Amino acid sequence: MMSENTTETEAPKKNRFKIADLRGFKQMWPYLRPHKFGFVFGIILISISSILTLFVTRLWGQLGGVGIMGGAESKLETEFEGGVLDGFNLHNLESIGWMIVIVLIIQASLSFFRVYHFANMTEKMMLTMRRDTFEAVISMPMDFYHDRRVGDVNSRISADITSIQDTFTITLAELIRQTIILFGGVAALSYFSVDLTLMMLGTLPVVILVAFFFGKFIKRLSKATQDEIASSNVIVQEVLTGIINVKAFANEWYERKRYTGSIKTVRQLAMKGAMGRGAFTSFIILFIFGAITLVIFKGAALMQSGDLASEHFFTFLLMTGLVAGSVGGLASLFGVVQKGLGAIDSLMELLKEKRELDGLKEEVTKYDLRKSIKFEKVKFFYSSRKDLTILHDLSLEIKAGEQVALVGPSGAGKSTLASLMLRFEQPVSGRITIDGEDVTTMELRGFRKRIAYVPQEVILFGDDIRGNIAYGKLDASDEEIKDAAKRAHALEFIESFPEGFQTLVGERGIQLSGGQRQRIAIARAILRDPDILILDEATSALDSVSEKEVQAALEELMKDRSTLVIAHRLSTIKNADRILVLIDGEIVENGTHDNLMKTEGAYFRHVKSQDYDLQ
């Protein structure tokens, strides 16, 4: 997938058509492999159906010839003498008609099974691909999300997979069918008249050349259109996520204008594609049907001179139309395949991104992290801002069961420490150890399973209250969930709702107040029973009443577990075992609340500047 900072000059370069572009189908092999026999069976069904199409066309020609000649001897008998057609009177209109009916019934049945078979096979492939894509997205490191907008990733997944699905469900099968009809039709035409066939084939190089350049145009345009659709979906995602801000600032008109500008670009690209397709269709009609007219003229002259049988001439006319339709269909399908290949390339780029997790499984390695945590000369900066160092050779120790609070101005590196502890980020140098063991040697999911994180902005899922609390322990019983809610001081307000724990919280928990959301998050953390607890500004956005309720819940949560507290409010930090003052990525003070207040240093000034109630 192209990131949003990909330049416009780079995109066309990727879209230049090369035979190597067909590697898209090779990249799909892992998904095709389990269905390879089914795919072969589908091709067999298509082949039989296509051959029957050619055969029924021959019968139509015979029907026309017999009708004109009044039952003259049929040459079809000698063509298939000794085969399955023995017993049929092939110079009798009724016999030919019945044969056509039988062939059409067989062909219709095969077509039904072919369509169903390909759809069934493709849906299984798409299920695996959707699962793998979703797994890839949730297995990416946080850097991946720093560089991309969520709406863009979401649009890529939905739009690209839909395009691939269309390619394999309909387009690929039709491409095979039209190819068989084209080559089979040309072979049959050569049997009837080499001269007329060569005349018709003389048009193909021109059609192929035009189709080649048209395919390049469509693939490039398809990529641009998909990019712009992704951008428009990003706008929708951002607006719906931030709908409160949109309404609070009365910016509905601005957002409509922004979205309209994006979808207008989509429309312009779509119309550009429509003009290209229209021009190509006009070319096909003018060139192909012009060539057919010449073939008919020449064939009529041959029939008039007695060099071509009437039934062969009728068959030639019908089959020429069939072959011409296949050429036009292949040209059109070529553009669709190009679009599908572009989608495959885009999706495979996403699947090849470096992940922090290789393969997801339910079972994880179990760890005991109730031990000493050490940051040893940790240096950190973001890869996008290497000139801005966040942490400078920082060293600290959190003893087992100790509560350590971090205070300092915004941008000092407090939340970065939390991210490093969760292994959302990796130190540029230095290391983090638990009981002397480097955390990077521990299996990531097993490591994180022993940590609970309560952020400032709690994100709840659009589930009920029970589901959101149970997210901390997916197999928790109702009794465990109720106990966690009680310990988080959340049970009272939960039971005040008519539906209790089954109350839906709305998207992102919008149906609950800030304090209620925080207590749900704390209940989730209590249910997890973590070894390490990280609180990142967990009470900063609450009013005084909510803060007291949440603070009581936090004290319950912090009992007997190693805790890293990031906070501004004195009520959250003054009872910590130790307080670290972090300024410009360095620890400048370390001690208890009382000791630091006595020294009247950075912590003292920080407390005074916040106008805390020190009582």
C-alpha positions as CSV (number, residue, x, y, z in Angstrom):
1,M,0.0,0.0,0.0
2,M,1.3,3.4,-0.8
3,S,1.7,5.6,2.2
4,E,0.2,9.1,2.0
5,N,3.6,10.7,1.6
6,T,4.2,8.8,-1.6
7,T,4.9,11.3,-4.3
8,E,2.8,11.6,-7.4
9,T,5.8,10.9,-9.6
10,E,6.4,7.6,-7.8
11,A,2.9,6.2,-8.4
12,P,3.0,6.2,-12.2
13,K,6.4,4.6,-12.1
14,K,4.9,1.7,-10.2
15,N,2.1,1.4,-12.7
16,R,4.1,1.0,-15.9
17,F,3.0,-2.3,-17.4
18,K,5.5,-5.0,-17.6
19,I,5.0,-8.8,-18.0
20,A,6.3,-8.9,-14.5
21,D,3.1,-7.2,-13.4
22,L,1.5,-10.6,-13.8
23,R,3.5,-11.5,-10.6
24,G,0.3,-10.5,-8.9
25,F,-1.2,-13.9,-9.7
26,K,2.0,-15.5,-8.5
27,Q,1.6,-13.6,-5.2
28,M,-1.9,-15.0,-4.9
29,W,-0.5,-18.6,-5.1
30,P,-0.5,-19.1,-1.3
31,Y,-4.3,-18.5,-1.3
32,L,-4.8,-20.5,-4.5
33,R,-2.8,-23.5,-3.5
34,P,-5.4,-25.1,-1.1
35,H,-7.9,-24.8,-4.0
36,K,-5.7,-25.8,-6.9
37,F,-7.7,-29.0,-7.7
38,G,-10.9,-27.1,-7.4
39,F,-9.5,-24.4,-9.7
40,V,-8.5,-27.1,-12.3
41,F,-12.0,-28.6,-12.0
42,G,-13.4,-25.1,-12.6
43,I,-11.3,-24.7,-15.7
44,I,-12.5,-28.1,-17.0
45,L,-16.1,-26.9,-16.5
46,I,-15.4,-23.7,-18.3
47,S,-13.6,-25.6,-21.2
48,I,-16.6,-28.0,-21.7
49,S,-19.0,-25.1,-21.5
50,S,-17.0,-23.0,-24.0
51,I,-16.6,-26.0,-26.4
52,L,-20.4,-26.5,-26.3
53,T,-20.8,-22.8,-27.1
54,L,-18.8,-23.3,-30.3
55,F,-20.7,-26.5,-31.0
56,V,-24.1,-25.0,-30.7
57,T,-22.9,-22.2,-33.0
58,R,-22.0,-24.8,-35.5
59,L,-25.5,-26.3,-35.2
60,W,-27.1,-22.8,-35.7
61,G,-25.1,-22.5,-38.9
62,Q,-26.3,-26.0,-40.0
63,L,-29.8,-25.0,-39.2
64,G,-29.6,-21.9,-41.4
65,G,-27.9,-23.8,-44.2
66,V,-30.5,-26.6,-44.2
67,G,-33.3,-24.0,-44.1
68,I,-32.0,-22.3,-47.2
69,M,-31.0,-25.4,-49.1
70,G,-34.3,-27.1,-48.3
71,G,-32.8,-30.2,-46.6
72,A,-29.8,-30.7,-48.7
73,E,-27.3,-33.2,-47.5
74,S,-25.5,-32.0,-44.4
75,K,-21.7,-32.0,-44.2
76,L,-22.0,-32.1,-40.5
77,E,-22.6,-35.8,-40.6
78,T,-19.2,-36.5,-42.1
79,E,-17.5,-34.1,-39.7
80,F,-18.8,-36.2,-36.7
81,E,-19.4,-39.5,-38.3
82,G,-19.1,-42.4,-35.9
83,G,-19.5,-40.1,-32.8
84,V,-22.2,-39.3,-30.4
85,L,-24.3,-37.8,-33.2
86,D,-25.0,-41.2,-34.8
87,G,-28.7,-41.6,-35.2
88,F,-29.4,-37.9,-35.6
89,N,-30.7,-36.8,-39.0
90,L,-28.5,-33.7,-39.4
91,H,-30.2,-32.5,-42.5
92,N,-33.6,-32.4,-40.8
93,L,-34.6,-29.1,-39.1
94,E,-36.4,-30.9,-36.3
95,S,-33.5,-33.2,-35.5
96,I,-31.1,-30.2,-35.4
97,G,-33.5,-28.3,-33.3
98,W,-33.7,-31.1,-30.7
99,M,-29.9,-31.4,-30.7
100,I,-29.6,-27.6,-30.0
101,V,-32.1,-27.9,-27.1
102,I,-30.1,-30.8,-25.6
103,V,-26.8,-29.0,-25.9
104,L,-28.2,-25.8,-24.4
105,I,-29.6,-27.7,-21.4
106,I,-26.2,-29.3,-20.8
107,Q,-24.4,-26.0,-21.3
108,A,-26.8,-24.1,-18.9
109,S,-26.3,-26.8,-16.2
110,L,-22.5,-26.6,-16.6
111,S,-22.6,-22.8,-16.5
112,F,-24.6,-22.9,-13.2
113,F,-22.2,-25.3,-11.6
114,R,-19.2,-23.4,-12.9
115,V,-20.5,-20.0,-11.5
116,Y,-21.3,-21.6,-8.2
117,H,-18.0,-23.5,-8.0
118,F,-15.9,-20.4,-8.7
119,A,-17.9,-18.3,-6.3
120,N,-17.6,-20.9,-3.5
121,M,-13.8,-21.3,-4.1
122,T,-13.2,-17.5,-4.3
123,E,-15.2,-16.9,-1.1
124,K,-13.1,-19.4,0.7
125,M,-10.0,-17.6,-0.6
126,M,-11.3,-14.2,0.4
127,L,-12.2,-15.4,3.9
128,T,-8.6,-16.5,4.3
129,M,-7.3,-13.2,2.7
130,R,-9.5,-11.0,4.9
131,R,-8.4,-12.9,8.0
132,D,-4.8,-12.6,7.1
133,T,-5.1,-8.9,6.2
134,F,-6.8,-8.1,9.5
135,E,-4.2,-10.2,11.3
136,A,-1.5,-8.3,9.6
137,V,-3.0,-4.9,10.5
138,I,-3.4,-5.7,14.2
139,S,0.1,-7.3,14.3
140,M,1.8,-4.1,13.0
141,P,4.0,-2.1,15.4
142,M,2.8,1.3,16.5
143,D,5.2,2.9,14.0
144,F,2.9,1.6,11.3
145,Y,0.0,3.7,12.7
146,H,2.1,6.7,13.2
147,D,2.8,6.9,9.5
148,R,-0.7,6.1,8.3
149,R,-4.2,7.3,8.8
150,V,-6.6,4.6,10.1
151,G,-9.3,5.5,7.4
152,D,-6.7,5.0,4.7
153,V,-5.8,1.5,6.0
154,N,-9.5,0.6,6.4
155,S,-10.3,1.7,2.8
156,R,-7.4,-0.2,1.4
157,I,-8.5,-3.4,3.0
158,S,-12.2,-3.1,1.9
159,A,-11.6,-1.7,-1.6
160,D,-8.6,-3.8,-2.6
161,I,-10.1,-7.1,-1.4
162,T,-13.4,-6.3,-3.1
163,S,-11.5,-5.7,-6.3
164,I,-9.6,-9.0,-6.0
165,Q,-12.8,-10.8,-5.2
166,D,-14.4,-9.5,-8.4
167,T,-11.3,-10.5,-10.4
168,F,-11.4,-14.1,-9.2
169,T,-15.1,-14.6,-8.9
170,I,-16.1,-13.3,-12.3
171,T,-13.3,-11.8,-14.3
172,L,-10.8,-14.7,-14.2
173,A,-13.4,-17.3,-15.1
174,E,-14.7,-15.1,-17.9
175,L,-11.2,-14.5,-19.1
176,I,-10.5,-18.2,-19.4
177,R,-13.9,-18.8,-21.2
178,Q,-13.4,-16.0,-23.7
179,T,-9.8,-17.2,-24.4
180,I,-11.0,-20.7,-25.1
181,I,-13.8,-19.4,-27.4
182,L,-11.3,-17.2,-29.2
183,F,-8.7,-19.9,-30.0
184,G,-11.3,-22.6,-30.5
185,G,-13.3,-20.3,-32.7
186,V,-10.3,-19.4,-34.8
187,A,-9.4,-23.1,-35.2
188,A,-13.0,-23.8,-36.3
189,L,-13.1,-20.9,-38.7
190,S,-9.8,-22.1,-40.3
191,Y,-11.5,-25.4,-41.0
192,F,-14.3,-23.7,-42.9
193,S,-12.3,-21.1,-44.8
194,V,-8.6,-20.3,-44.4
195,D,-8.9,-17.2,-46.6
196,L,-11.7,-15.7,-44.5
197,T,-10.0,-16.6,-41.3
198,L,-6.8,-14.9,-42.3
199,M,-8.7,-11.8,-43.3
200,M,-10.4,-11.7,-39.9
201,L,-7.1,-12.4,-38.0
202,G,-5.5,-9.5,-39.8
203,T,-7.4,-7.2,-37.4
204,L,-6.2,-8.8,-34.2
205,P,-2.7,-7.2,-34.0
206,V,-4.3,-3.7,-34.1
207,V,-6.8,-4.7,-31.4
208,I,-4.2,-6.3,-29.2
209,L,-1.9,-3.2,-29.5
210,V,-4.8,-0.8,-28.6
211,A,-5.8,-3.1,-25.7
212,F,-2.2,-3.1,-24.4
213,F,-2.1,0.7,-24.1
214,F,-5.7,0.8,-22.9
215,G,-4.7,-1.7,-20.1
216,K,-1.8,0.6,-19.0
217,F,-4.2,3.5,-18.9
218,I,-6.8,1.7,-16.9
219,K,-4.3,0.3,-14.3
220,R,-2.8,3.7,-13.7
221,L,-6.2,5.3,-13.5
222,S,-7.5,2.5,-11.2
223,K,-4.6,3.1,-8.8
224,A,-5.2,6.8,-8.7
225,T,-8.9,6.3,-8.2
226,Q,-8.3,3.8,-5.3
227,D,-6.0,6.3,-3.7
228,E,-8.5,9.1,-3.9
229,I,-11.4,6.8,-2.6
230,A,-9.1,6.0,0.3
231,S,-8.6,9.7,1.0
232,S,-12.3,10.4,0.9
233,N,-12.9,7.5,3.3
234,V,-10.3,9.0,5.6
235,I,-12.3,12.2,5.8
236,V,-15.5,10.2,6.7
237,Q,-13.6,8.3,9.3
238,E,-12.1,11.4,10.9
239,V,-15.4,13.3,10.9
240,L,-17.4,10.4,12.4
241,T,-14.7,9.9,15.0
242,G,-14.5,13.6,15.9
243,I,-18.2,14.4,15.4
244,I,-18.3,16.2,18.7
245,N,-15.6,18.7,17.6
246,V,-17.4,19.1,14.2
247,K,-20.6,20.1,15.8
248,A,-19.0,22.1,18.7
249,F,-17.2,24.3,16.2
250,A,-20.2,24.3,13.7
251,N,-17.9,23.1,10.9
252,E,-20.5,20.8,9.2
253,W,-20.3,23.1,6.1
254,Y,-16.5,23.0,6.0
255,E,-16.5,19.2,6.3
256,R,-19.1,18.8,3.6
257,K,-16.9,21.1,1.4
258,R,-13.8,19.0,2.2
259,Y,-15.5,15.7,1.4
260,T,-17.2,17.1,-1.7
261,G,-13.8,18.2,-3.0
262,S,-12.4,14.7,-2.5
263,I,-15.3,12.9,-4.2
264,K,-15.3,15.4,-7.0
265,T,-11.8,14.2,-7.7
266,V,-13.0,10.6,-7.6
267,R,-15.7,11.6,-10.1
268,Q,-13.2,13.3,-12.4
269,L,-11.0,10.2,-12.4
270,A,-14.1,8.0,-13.0
271,M,-15.2,10.1,-15.9
272,K,-11.7,10.0,-17.3
273,G,-11.9,6.3,-17.2
274,A,-15.4,6.3,-18.8
275,M,-14.0,8.4,-21.7
276,G,-11.2,5.9,-22.2
277,R,-13.6,3.0,-22.1
278,G,-16.0,4.8,-24.4
279,A,-13.3,5.5,-26.9
280,F,-12.1,1.9,-26.7
281,T,-15.6,0.6,-27.2
282,S,-16.1,2.9,-30.2
283,F,-12.9,1.6,-31.7
284,I,-14.0,-2.1,-31.2
285,I,-17.4,-1.4,-32.8
286,L,-15.9,0.5,-35.7
287,F,-12.9,-1.7,-36.3
288,I,-14.2,-5.2,-35.5
289,F,-17.6,-4.8,-37.1
290,G,-16.1,-3.2,-40.1
291,A,-13.8,-6.2,-40.5
292,I,-16.8,-8.5,-40.1
293,T,-18.6,-6.6,-42.9
294,L,-15.6,-7.3,-45.2
295,V,-15.6,-11.0,-44.2
296,I,-19.4,-11.3,-44.9
297,F,-18.9,-9.6,-48.3
298,K,-16.0,-12.0,-49.2
299,G,-17.9,-15.0,-47.8
300,A,-21.0,-14.2,-49.8
301,A,-18.9,-14.0,-53.0
302,L,-17.4,-17.4,-52.2
303,M,-20.8,-19.0,-51.6
304,Q,-22.1,-17.4,-54.8
305,S,-19.3,-19.0,-56.7
306,G,-19.9,-22.4,-55.1
307,D,-16.6,-22.4,-53.2
308,L,-18.3,-22.3,-49.8
309,A,-21.2,-24.4,-48.5
310,S,-24.2,-22.4,-47.2
311,E,-24.2,-24.1,-43.8
312,H,-20.4,-23.4,-43.5
313,F,-21.0,-19.7,-44.5
314,F,-23.8,-19.4,-41.8
315,T,-21.6,-21.1,-39.3
316,F,-18.7,-18.8,-40.2
317,L,-20.8,-15.7,-39.8
318,L,-22.1,-16.8,-36.4
319,M,-18.7,-17.9,-35.2
320,T,-17.1,-14.7,-36.5
321,G,-19.5,-12.8,-34.3
322,L,-18.6,-15.0,-31.4
323,V,-14.9,-14.6,-31.9
324,A,-15.3,-10.9,-32.3
325,G,-17.3,-10.7,-29.1
326,S,-14.5,-12.7,-27.4
327,V,-11.9,-10.2,-28.7
328,G,-13.9,-7.3,-27.4
329,G,-14.6,-9.1,-24.1
330,L,-11.0,-9.9,-23.6
331,A,-10.0,-6.3,-24.2
332,S,-12.5,-5.2,-21.6
333,L,-11.5,-7.9,-19.2
334,F,-7.9,-7.0,-19.7
335,G,-8.6,-3.6,-18.1
336,V,-10.5,-5.2,-15.2
337,V,-7.6,-7.7,-14.7
338,Q,-5.2,-4.7,-14.6
339,K,-7.3,-3.2,-11.9
340,G,-7.3,-6.5,-10.0
341,L,-3.5,-6.8,-10.3
342,G,-3.1,-3.3,-9.0
343,A,-5.2,-4.2,-6.0
344,I,-3.2,-7.4,-5.4
345,D,0.1,-5.4,-5.5
346,S,-1.3,-2.9,-3.1
347,L,-2.6,-5.5,-0.6
348,M,0.6,-7.6,-0.8
349,E,2.6,-4.5,0.1
350,L,0.5,-4.3,3.2
351,L,0.9,-8.0,4.0
352,K,4.7,-7.7,3.6
353,E,5.0,-4.9,6.1
354,K,7.2,-5.7,9.0
355,R,5.1,-6.9,12.0
356,E,5.8,-7.1,15.7
357,L,3.9,-10.4,15.9
358,D,4.5,-13.4,13.7
359,G,1.4,-15.5,13.7
360,L,-1.4,-15.3,16.3
361,K,-2.4,-18.1,18.5
362,E,-4.7,-18.3,21.5
363,E,-2.0,-19.7,23.9
364,V,0.8,-17.4,25.1
365,T,3.9,-17.9,27.2
366,K,3.2,-17.2,30.8
367,Y,5.5,-14.9,32.8
368,D,5.8,-13.6,36.3
369,L,6.6,-10.0,36.1
370,R,6.2,-9.2,39.8
371,K,10.0,-8.4,40.0
372,S,12.3,-5.5,39.7
373,I,12.0,-3.4,36.5
374,K,15.0,-1.5,35.3
375,F,15.5,1.1,32.5
376,E,19.3,1.0,31.8
377,K,20.6,4.1,30.0
378,V,17.6,4.2,27.7
379,K,17.8,6.6,24.8
380,F,14.8,7.2,22.5
381,F,13.7,9.3,19.6
382,Y,11.0,8.7,16.9
383,S,12.3,7.5,13.5
384,S,10.4,10.4,11.9
385,R,12.2,13.0,14.2
386,K,15.7,11.8,14.7
387,D,16.8,15.3,15.5
388,L,14.5,15.4,18.6
389,T,15.7,13.1,21.4
390,I,12.9,12.3,23.8
391,L,14.9,10.3,26.4
392,H,18.6,10.9,27.2
393,D,20.4,7.8,28.6
394,L,17.6,7.4,31.2
395,S,18.1,5.0,34.1
396,L,15.5,4.1,36.8
397,E,14.4,1.1,38.8
398,I,10.9,0.2,39.9
399,K,11.0,-2.4,42.6
400,A,8.5,-5.3,42.8
401,G,5.2,-3.9,44.1
402,E,6.4,-0.3,44.2
403,Q,4.3,2.6,43.0
404,V,6.3,5.2,41.1
405,A,4.8,8.4,39.8
406,L,6.1,10.5,36.9
407,V,5.6,14.2,36.8
408,G,6.9,16.9,34.5
409,P,5.8,19.3,31.8
410,S,4.2,18.2,28.6
411,G,6.7,16.7,26.2
412,A,9.1,15.6,28.9
413,G,8.9,12.0,27.9
414,K,6.5,10.6,30.5
415,S,4.1,8.9,28.0
416,T,7.1,7.7,26.0
417,L,8.3,5.7,29.1
418,A,4.8,4.1,29.3
419,S,5.1,3.2,25.6
420,L,8.5,1.7,26.1
421,M,7.3,-0.3,29.1
422,L,4.5,-1.7,26.9
423,R,7.0,-2.3,24.1
424,F,4.9,-0.1,21.8
425,E,8.3,1.4,21.0
426,Q,11.9,0.1,21.2
427,P,14.8,2.0,22.8
428,V,17.3,3.4,20.3
429,S,20.0,2.4,22.8
430,G,20.0,0.9,26.3
431,R,17.6,-1.7,27.4
432,I,14.7,-2.5,29.8
433,T,15.0,-5.5,32.0
434,I,12.8,-7.4,34.5
435,D,14.8,-9.3,37.1
436,G,17.8,-8.9,34.9
437,E,16.2,-10.3,31.8
438,D,15.9,-8.1,28.7
439,V,12.2,-7.7,27.9
440,T,12.8,-8.0,24.2
441,T,13.7,-11.7,24.7
442,M,10.2,-12.3,26.1
443,E,7.3,-13.4,23.8
444,L,5.4,-10.1,23.2
445,R,1.8,-11.2,23.8
446,G,2.7,-13.2,26.8
447,F,4.6,-10.2,28.2
448,R,1.7,-7.8,27.6
449,K,-0.8,-10.2,29.1
450,R,0.8,-9.4,32.5
451,I,0.4,-5.6,32.1
452,A,-2.7,-3.5,32.5
453,Y,-2.9,-0.1,30.9
454,V,-5.4,2.7,31.8
455,P,-5.0,5.7,29.5
456,Q,-6.3,9.2,29.8
457,E,-8.7,8.8,26.9
458,V,-10.4,5.5,27.5
459,I,-11.6,3.8,24.3
460,L,-14.5,1.4,24.9
461,F,-15.8,-0.9,22.2
462,G,-19.4,-0.6,20.9
463,D,-20.4,-3.6,23.0
464,D,-22.2,-3.8,26.3
465,I,-20.6,-3.1,29.7
466,R,-20.0,-6.7,30.4
467,G,-18.1,-7.2,27.1
468,N,-15.9,-4.1,27.7
469,I,-15.0,-5.3,31.2
470,A,-14.4,-8.8,30.1
471,Y,-11.9,-7.6,27.5
472,G,-9.4,-7.7,30.3
473,K,-10.0,-11.5,30.7
474,L,-11.9,-13.0,27.9
475,D,-12.9,-16.2,29.7
476,A,-14.0,-14.4,32.9
477,S,-17.2,-15.6,34.7
478,D,-20.1,-13.3,35.5
479,E,-19.1,-13.4,39.2
480,E,-15.5,-12.3,38.4
481,I,-16.8,-9.4,36.2
482,K,-19.2,-8.3,38.9
483,D,-16.5,-8.4,41.5
484,A,-14.1,-6.3,39.3
485,A,-16.9,-3.8,38.8
486,K,-17.5,-3.6,42.5
487,R,-13.8,-3.1,43.3
488,A,-13.7,-0.4,40.6
489,H,-16.6,1.5,42.3
490,A,-18.6,0.9,39.1
491,L,-21.2,-1.6,40.2
492,E,-23.6,1.0,41.6
493,F,-24.0,3.0,38.4
494,I,-24.0,-0.2,36.3
495,E,-26.9,-1.7,38.2
496,S,-28.8,1.6,38.0
497,F,-29.2,1.1,34.3
498,P,-32.3,-0.9,33.3
499,E,-30.2,-3.4,31.4
500,G,-27.3,-3.5,33.9
501,F,-24.2,-5.2,32.5
502,Q,-26.0,-5.7,29.1
503,T,-26.2,-1.9,28.6
504,L,-24.7,-0.9,25.3
505,V,-22.1,1.8,25.7
506,G,-22.3,3.2,22.2
507,E,-19.4,3.8,19.9
508,R,-16.2,4.6,21.9
509,G,-18.4,4.6,25.0
510,I,-20.3,7.8,24.1
511,Q,-23.3,6.7,26.2
512,L,-21.3,6.9,29.4
513,S,-19.8,9.9,31.3
514,G,-16.0,10.3,31.5
515,G,-15.9,9.0,35.1
516,Q,-18.0,6.0,34.2
517,R,-15.7,5.2,31.3
518,Q,-12.7,5.4,33.5
519,R,-14.2,3.1,36.1
520,I,-15.1,0.6,33.4
521,A,-11.5,0.7,32.2
522,I,-10.3,0.3,35.8
523,A,-12.6,-2.7,36.3
524,R,-11.1,-4.2,33.1
525,A,-7.6,-3.8,34.5
526,I,-8.7,-5.2,37.9
527,L,-10.2,-8.3,36.2
528,R,-6.8,-8.8,34.4
529,D,-5.0,-9.0,37.7
530,P,-1.8,-7.7,36.2
531,D,1.8,-7.9,37.5
532,I,2.5,-4.4,36.2
533,L,0.1,-1.4,36.1
534,I,0.5,1.7,33.9
535,L,-1.8,4.7,34.6
536,D,-1.4,7.4,32.0
537,E,-3.2,10.6,33.2
538,A,-6.1,8.4,34.2
539,T,-7.9,11.2,36.2
540,S,-6.8,14.4,34.4
541,A,-10.0,14.9,32.4
542,L,-12.4,14.3,35.4
543,D,-14.3,16.7,37.6
544,S,-13.7,16.7,41.3
545,V,-16.6,14.3,42.2
546,S,-15.7,11.8,39.5
547,E,-12.0,12.1,40.4
548,K,-12.7,11.0,44.0
549,E,-14.7,8.0,42.8
550,V,-12.0,7.0,40.3
551,Q,-9.2,7.7,42.7
552,A,-10.7,5.2,45.2
553,A,-10.9,2.6,42.3
554,L,-7.3,3.3,41.4
555,E,-6.1,2.7,45.0
556,E,-7.8,-0.6,44.9
557,L,-6.2,-1.4,41.6
558,M,-2.7,-0.4,42.7
559,K,-2.5,-2.6,45.7
560,D,0.5,-5.0,45.8
561,R,1.5,-4.5,42.2
562,S,4.3,-2.6,40.4
563,T,2.7,0.7,39.2
564,L,3.9,3.4,36.9
565,V,1.7,6.5,37.4
566,I,1.8,9.4,35.0
567,A,-0.3,12.3,36.4
568,H,-0.7,16.0,37.0
569,R,-3.2,15.8,39.8
570,L,-1.7,15.7,43.3
571,S,-4.3,13.3,44.6
572,T,-3.0,10.7,42.2
573,I,0.7,11.0,42.9
574,K,1.3,12.2,46.5
575,N,0.9,8.8,48.0
576,A,3.3,7.1,45.6
577,D,6.3,5.3,47.1
578,R,8.5,7.5,44.9
579,I,8.0,10.5,42.6
580,L,10.3,11.1,39.6
581,V,10.5,14.5,38.1
582,L,11.1,14.2,34.3
583,I,12.3,17.3,32.4
584,D,13.6,17.2,28.8
585,G,14.0,13.4,28.9
586,E,16.0,13.3,32.1
587,I,15.2,12.5,35.7
588,V,16.1,15.7,37.7
589,E,14.5,14.7,41.0
590,N,13.6,11.5,42.8
591,G,11.9,11.0,46.2
592,T,8.7,11.0,48.2
593,H,6.2,13.8,48.1
594,D,7.2,15.2,51.5
595,N,10.9,15.0,50.8
596,L,10.6,16.7,47.4
597,M,8.4,19.5,48.8
598,K,11.1,20.2,51.5
599,T,13.8,20.6,48.9
600,E,11.7,23.2,47.1
601,G,13.1,22.2,43.7
602,A,11.5,21.4,40.4
603,Y,8.7,19.3,42.0
604,F,7.9,22.0,44.5
605,R,7.7,24.6,41.7
606,H,5.6,22.2,39.7
607,V,3.1,21.6,42.5
608,K,2.9,25.4,43.2
609,S,2.3,26.2,39.5
610,Q,-0.6,23.7,39.4
611,D,-2.2,25.4,42.4
612,Y,-2.8,22.1,44.2
613,D,-4.6,21.9,47.5
614,L,-1.7,20.6,49.6
615,Q,-3.9,19.6,52.6
